[in-house]
C-alpha cells in the first residue's frame, strides 16, 4: 500500500494552518479571500485525514516505548494491537485524499442514451435506462432535464439527451459510459424466447463557455422547420436548429423547443459538452500508457454491463461484479454498483502511484 511520508503530512498540515491564520486576519482582498477559502475547503478533509495519521503514528511510538516498563507492558501491548489495526485504514484514507482529482468530478453531466441493436426492444431498454438514471438522480437530490428526445413508435427512445445537475454528478456517473446489454423476453415475443438488445450510454461533463473556445466562424448553423409531434405551431415555424462545428465535424440538432432561441441555447450546451469531452479524451489518451484503468477508459464501444431479467441479475464486466438485485437497480438503486466502480478505480490509481 502507498504510504504517505511524514514530510508530505507536515506540508499538508502547515499549509492548512497557514490558510486558516491568513483568513482569520481579515486583511485580504475579496478575490484573494475567495481563492483562499476555496483552497481551505478543498484541503480540509486532507488535513483531517493527515492529523489522524499523525495521531495514530504518535500513539504507536509512545506505546512501543511503554513496552520497556514491566508494569505497563501488558496494557501497552493491547493498545498497540488496536492502533496497528486502525493505522492502515487511516493511511489508506489519506492516500485516497491525495489522489489527483478529476477537475470535472464536481460538474453537472450530459447524459446521452441511444438505442443499439435490437430494434423496438432496444428503444424500450433505452427508456428503461433513462428512468433508472432519473430515479437514481432523484435519490441524490439532483435535477434531470430532457434536452432532446427522439421517441420510438413502440415506446422508449431511439435517442435521448438529458442534463443532470447537482452536487458531484459527474463523479458518480462517469463510469456509466459504454454499451449496456439487456437479456429478457420482449412484450411482443409470443414464444417466450429471450432476446438480447443493447443501448449505448455516454456521460459527458457539462462545460462552461470559459472551458471551450468556440468561434462563430467555426459554426455552420441551419434553421429549418421541426418535424414530428408538436402540432401546427411546430410544423409552420422555422425553429429547429442544426449546428455543425466545422473543425471537429460534430453536428448537434435541437428541435424540442418551440423557440428558435431556446433550441440554439440547448444545442450550444450539448456542443460545448461534446467538445470538452473530446479535449478530455485527448488528455486521457496521452496518459493511457501511464495509467491503464479499465474502469475509467470511457470507451463507448465497450460492453460494460448486462441486465439479465430471467435471472434477476446485473453484471458489470469491467470489475466482474454480479448483483442479484436487478429489480431494485433498474428502479434506481445503483449505489452499490457505482460505489464498487469508484472503489476499483481508486485502487487502480493507488497501485499506479505505488508502481511509479
C-alpha positions as CSV (number, residue, x, y, z in Angstrom):
1,X,0.0,0.0,0.0
2,X,1.2,3.5,-0.8
3,X,2.4,5.2,2.5
4,X,2.4,8.9,2.8
5,X,5.7,10.3,4.1
6,X,5.9,12.4,7.3
7,X,7.3,15.2,5.1
8,X,4.1,15.2,3.0
9,X,1.9,15.1,6.0
10,X,3.8,18.1,7.7
11,X,3.4,20.1,4.5
12,X,-0.4,19.5,4.3
13,X,-0.9,20.4,8.0
14,X,1.3,23.5,7.7
15,X,-0.5,24.7,4.6
16,X,-3.9,24.2,6.2
17,X,-2.9,26.1,9.3
18,X,-1.3,28.9,7.3
19,X,-4.5,29.4,5.2
20,X,-6.6,29.4,8.4
21,X,-4.4,32.0,10.1
22,X,-4.3,34.2,6.9
23,X,-8.1,34.2,6.6
24,X,-8.6,35.0,10.3
25,X,-6.7,38.3,9.9
26,X,-9.4,39.7,7.7
27,X,-6.7,41.6,5.9
28,X,-7.2,40.2,2.4
29,X,-8.7,41.5,-0.9
30,X,-12.1,39.9,-1.6
31,X,-10.8,37.9,-4.6
32,X,-7.8,36.6,-2.5
33,X,-10.2,35.7,0.3
34,X,-12.4,33.7,-2.1
35,X,-9.4,31.9,-3.5
36,X,-8.1,31.1,0.0
37,X,-11.5,29.9,1.1
38,X,-11.8,27.6,-1.8
39,X,-8.3,26.1,-1.2
40,X,-9.0,25.8,2.5
41,X,-12.3,23.9,1.9
42,X,-10.5,21.5,-0.5
43,X,-7.7,21.0,1.9
44,X,-9.9,20.5,5.0
45,X,-10.6,16.7,4.5
46,X,-7.0,16.1,3.5
47,X,-5.7,17.9,6.7
48,X,-8.2,16.0,8.9
49,X,-7.0,12.7,7.4
50,X,-3.4,13.7,7.8
51,X,-3.9,14.7,11.5
52,X,-5.5,11.3,12.2
53,X,-2.4,9.5,10.7
54,X,-0.1,11.7,12.8
55,X,-2.1,11.0,16.0
56,X,-2.0,7.2,15.4
57,X,1.7,7.1,14.5
58,X,2.5,9.2,17.6
59,X,0.4,6.9,19.8
60,X,2.2,3.8,18.3
61,X,5.6,5.4,19.1
62,X,4.6,6.2,22.7
63,X,3.1,2.7,23.3
64,X,6.2,1.0,21.9
65,X,8.3,3.0,24.4
66,X,6.0,1.8,27.2
67,X,6.8,-1.8,26.4
68,X,10.1,-1.4,28.3
69,X,8.1,-0.8,31.6
70,X,7.1,-4.2,33.1
71,X,4.1,-2.7,34.8
72,X,2.8,-1.1,31.6
73,X,3.8,-3.8,29.1
74,X,0.5,-5.8,29.1
75,X,-1.7,-2.7,28.7
76,X,0.7,-1.2,26.1
77,X,0.7,-4.4,24.0
78,X,-3.1,-4.5,24.0
79,X,-3.4,-0.8,22.9
80,X,-0.6,-1.3,20.3
81,X,-2.8,-4.0,18.6
82,X,-5.7,-1.7,18.5
83,X,-3.6,1.2,17.0
84,X,-1.9,-1.1,14.5
85,X,-5.4,-2.3,13.3
86,X,-6.6,1.3,12.9
87,X,-3.5,2.8,11.3
88,X,-3.6,1.1,7.8
89,X,-7.2,2.3,7.3
90,X,-6.3,5.9,8.3
91,X,-3.2,5.8,5.9
92,X,-5.4,4.4,3.1
93,X,-7.9,7.2,3.6
94,X,-5.2,9.8,3.5
95,X,-3.7,8.2,0.3
96,X,-7.1,8.4,-1.3
97,X,-7.5,12.1,-0.4
98,X,-4.2,12.8,-2.1
99,X,-5.0,11.1,-5.4
100,X,-5.1,13.6,-8.2
101,X,-8.7,15.0,-8.5
102,X,-10.6,14.9,-11.8
103,X,-11.4,18.6,-12.3
104,X,-14.7,17.6,-13.8
105,X,-15.9,15.5,-10.9
106,X,-17.9,18.3,-9.3
107,X,-19.7,19.2,-12.5
108,X,-23.1,18.5,-13.9
109,X,-23.3,16.0,-16.7
110,X,-24.8,15.5,-20.1
111,X,-26.4,12.0,-20.3
112,X,-26.8,10.6,-23.8
113,X,-28.6,7.3,-24.3
114,X,-29.0,5.7,-27.8
115,X,-30.8,2.5,-28.8
116,X,-28.4,0.0,-30.3
117,X,-29.0,-3.5,-31.7
118,X,-32.5,-4.9,-31.0
119,X,-35.0,-2.7,-32.8
120,X,-38.1,-1.8,-30.7
121,X,-36.8,-3.7,-27.7
122,X,-33.5,-1.6,-27.7
123,X,-35.6,1.6,-27.8
124,X,-37.7,0.3,-24.8
125,X,-34.4,-0.5,-23.0
126,X,-33.1,3.0,-23.7
127,X,-36.2,4.3,-22.0
128,X,-35.7,1.9,-19.0
129,X,-32.1,3.2,-18.6
130,X,-33.3,6.9,-18.7
131,X,-35.9,6.0,-16.0
132,X,-33.2,4.2,-13.9
133,X,-30.8,7.2,-14.0
134,X,-33.7,9.6,-13.3
135,X,-34.7,7.6,-10.3
136,X,-31.1,7.4,-9.1
137,X,-30.8,11.2,-9.6
138,X,-33.9,11.8,-7.6
139,X,-32.4,9.9,-4.7
140,X,-29.2,12.0,-4.9
141,X,-31.2,15.3,-4.9
142,X,-30.2,16.0,-8.5
143,X,-32.3,17.6,-11.2
144,X,-32.8,15.9,-14.6
145,X,-33.9,18.0,-17.7
146,X,-34.5,16.4,-21.0
147,X,-32.6,18.4,-23.7
148,X,-33.8,16.4,-26.7
149,X,-35.6,13.2,-27.4
150,X,-36.3,11.1,-30.4
151,X,-39.1,8.8,-29.3
152,X,-39.7,5.4,-30.8
153,X,-43.1,4.3,-32.1
154,X,-43.4,1.3,-29.7
155,X,-42.2,3.3,-26.8
156,X,-38.8,4.2,-25.4
157,X,-36.3,6.2,-27.3
158,X,-34.2,6.0,-30.3
159,X,-32.0,8.7,-28.7
160,X,-32.4,10.9,-25.7
161,X,-30.1,13.6,-24.2
162,X,-30.6,14.9,-20.7
163,X,-28.8,17.4,-18.5
164,X,-28.2,16.1,-14.9
165,X,-27.3,18.9,-12.5
166,X,-26.4,18.8,-8.8
167,X,-23.5,18.2,-6.4
168,X,-20.8,15.8,-7.8
169,X,-22.9,14.4,-10.6
170,X,-20.1,13.6,-13.0
171,X,-18.0,11.9,-10.2
172,X,-20.9,9.4,-9.6
173,X,-22.0,8.8,-13.2
174,X,-18.7,9.0,-15.2
175,X,-18.2,5.2,-15.3
176,X,-21.6,4.6,-16.9
177,X,-20.3,5.3,-20.4
178,X,-20.4,2.2,-22.6
179,X,-22.7,-0.4,-24.1
180,X,-25.4,-1.7,-21.8
181,X,-26.9,-5.1,-22.8
182,X,-30.3,-6.4,-21.7
183,X,-31.5,-10.1,-21.9
184,X,-35.2,-10.6,-21.5
185,X,-38.4,-11.7,-23.2
186,X,-39.9,-8.8,-25.1
187,X,-43.6,-8.0,-24.6
188,X,-44.0,-8.6,-28.3
189,X,-42.5,-12.1,-28.2
190,X,-45.2,-14.8,-28.3
191,X,-42.9,-17.8,-28.0
192,X,-41.3,-16.6,-24.7
193,X,-37.8,-16.5,-26.2
194,X,-35.1,-14.4,-24.6
195,X,-33.8,-11.6,-26.8
196,X,-30.6,-9.7,-26.3
197,X,-30.7,-6.0,-27.1
198,X,-28.3,-3.1,-26.3
199,X,-28.2,0.6,-25.7
200,X,-25.2,3.0,-25.6
201,X,-24.7,5.4,-22.7
202,X,-22.4,8.4,-22.8
203,X,-21.8,10.6,-19.8
204,X,-20.1,13.9,-20.5
205,X,-19.1,16.6,-18.0
206,X,-21.0,19.8,-18.8
207,X,-18.8,22.6,-19.9
208,X,-18.9,26.3,-19.3
209,X,-18.2,28.9,-22.0
210,X,-14.8,29.6,-20.5
211,X,-13.8,25.9,-20.8
212,X,-14.2,25.7,-24.6
213,X,-13.4,28.4,-27.0
214,X,-16.0,28.3,-29.9
215,X,-15.5,30.8,-32.7
216,X,-18.7,31.8,-34.5
217,X,-16.7,31.5,-37.8
218,X,-16.3,27.7,-37.0
219,X,-20.0,27.2,-36.8
220,X,-22.4,26.4,-39.7
221,X,-26.0,27.0,-38.4
222,X,-29.0,25.7,-40.3
223,X,-32.5,26.7,-39.3
224,X,-35.5,24.7,-40.6
225,X,-39.0,23.5,-39.7
226,X,-39.2,21.0,-36.9
227,X,-40.7,17.6,-37.7
228,X,-42.7,15.2,-35.6
229,X,-45.1,15.7,-32.8
230,X,-45.9,19.3,-31.7
231,X,-48.9,20.3,-33.6
232,X,-49.5,23.0,-36.1
233,X,-47.1,25.5,-34.5
234,X,-44.1,23.2,-34.8
235,X,-44.8,22.4,-38.5
236,X,-45.2,26.0,-39.6
237,X,-42.3,27.7,-37.7
238,X,-38.6,27.6,-38.6
239,X,-37.5,26.8,-35.0
240,X,-35.3,23.7,-35.4
241,X,-31.5,24.3,-35.2
242,X,-28.7,22.2,-36.7
243,X,-25.2,23.4,-35.6
244,X,-22.1,21.9,-37.3
245,X,-18.8,22.6,-35.7
246,X,-16.6,22.6,-38.8
247,X,-13.1,21.9,-37.2
248,X,-14.3,18.8,-35.3
249,X,-17.2,17.7,-37.6
250,X,-19.6,17.5,-34.7
251,X,-23.2,18.0,-35.5
252,X,-25.9,18.9,-32.9
253,X,-29.6,19.0,-33.8
254,X,-32.2,20.6,-31.5
255,X,-35.9,20.9,-32.2
256,X,-37.7,20.1,-29.0
257,X,-38.4,23.7,-28.0
258,X,-40.8,26.0,-29.9
259,X,-38.4,28.9,-29.6
260,X,-35.5,29.1,-32.0
261,X,-33.5,30.9,-29.4
262,X,-34.1,28.1,-26.8
263,X,-33.2,25.4,-29.3
264,X,-29.9,27.3,-30.2
265,X,-29.0,27.7,-26.5
266,X,-29.6,23.9,-25.8
267,X,-27.7,22.9,-28.9
268,X,-24.7,25.0,-27.9
269,X,-24.9,23.4,-24.4
270,X,-24.6,20.0,-25.9
271,X,-21.9,21.1,-28.4
272,X,-19.8,22.5,-25.5
273,X,-20.1,19.3,-23.6
274,X,-19.0,17.2,-26.6
275,X,-16.1,19.4,-27.4
276,X,-14.9,19.4,-23.8
277,X,-15.2,15.6,-23.8
278,X,-13.0,15.5,-26.9
279,X,-10.3,17.5,-25.2
280,X,-10.5,15.3,-22.1
281,X,-10.2,12.2,-24.3
282,X,-7.0,13.6,-25.9
283,X,-5.5,14.1,-22.4
284,X,-6.7,10.6,-21.3
285,X,-5.1,9.0,-24.4
286,X,-1.8,10.8,-23.7
287,X,-1.8,9.4,-20.1
288,X,-3.1,5.9,-21.1
289,X,0.4,4.4,-21.1
290,X,1.0,5.7,-17.6
291,X,-2.4,4.7,-16.2
292,X,-4.2,1.7,-17.6
293,X,-7.6,1.8,-16.0
294,X,-10.4,-0.4,-17.5
295,X,-12.9,1.3,-15.2
296,X,-12.1,4.8,-16.4
297,X,-11.4,4.1,-20.1
298,X,-14.6,5.8,-21.3
299,X,-14.6,3.5,-24.4
300,X,-18.2,3.7,-25.5
301,X,-17.9,0.7,-27.8
302,X,-17.0,-1.5,-24.8
303,X,-19.7,-3.7,-23.4
304,X,-19.7,-2.8,-19.8
305,X,-22.8,-4.2,-18.2
306,X,-25.5,-6.9,-18.7
307,X,-29.0,-6.8,-17.2
308,X,-30.4,-10.3,-17.2
309,X,-34.1,-10.3,-16.4
310,X,-34.8,-14.0,-16.3
311,X,-32.1,-14.5,-13.6
312,X,-32.7,-11.1,-11.9
313,X,-29.1,-10.2,-12.1
314,X,-26.9,-7.3,-13.2
315,X,-23.3,-8.0,-14.1
316,X,-20.6,-5.3,-14.6
317,X,-18.0,-6.9,-16.8
318,X,-15.2,-4.5,-16.0
319,X,-14.9,-5.4,-12.3
320,X,-16.6,-8.9,-12.6
321,X,-19.3,-7.9,-10.2
322,X,-22.7,-9.6,-10.3
323,X,-25.6,-8.4,-8.1
324,X,-28.8,-10.4,-7.9
325,X,-30.8,-7.2,-7.4
326,X,-32.0,-6.3,-10.9
327,X,-35.5,-5.1,-9.9
328,X,-34.1,-2.6,-7.4
329,X,-31.2,-1.5,-9.6
330,X,-33.5,-0.8,-12.6
331,X,-35.6,1.3,-10.3
332,X,-32.6,3.5,-9.5
333,X,-30.9,1.7,-6.5
334,X,-27.5,2.0,-8.1
335,X,-25.3,3.0,-5.2
336,X,-23.7,-0.5,-4.6
337,X,-22.7,-0.7,-8.3
338,X,-21.4,2.8,-8.5
339,X,-19.5,2.6,-5.2
340,X,-17.8,-0.6,-6.4
341,X,-16.7,1.1,-9.6
342,X,-15.3,4.1,-7.8
343,X,-13.5,1.9,-5.3
344,X,-11.9,-0.2,-8.1
345,X,-10.8,3.0,-9.9
346,X,-9.3,4.3,-6.7
347,X,-7.5,1.0,-6.1
348,X,-6.0,1.0,-9.6
349,X,-4.8,4.6,-9.2
350,X,-3.3,3.9,-5.8
351,X,-1.5,0.9,-7.3
352,X,-0.3,3.1,-10.2
353,X,1.2,5.5,-7.6
354,X,2.9,2.7,-5.9
355,X,4.4,1.4,-9.1
356,X,5.7,4.9,-10.1
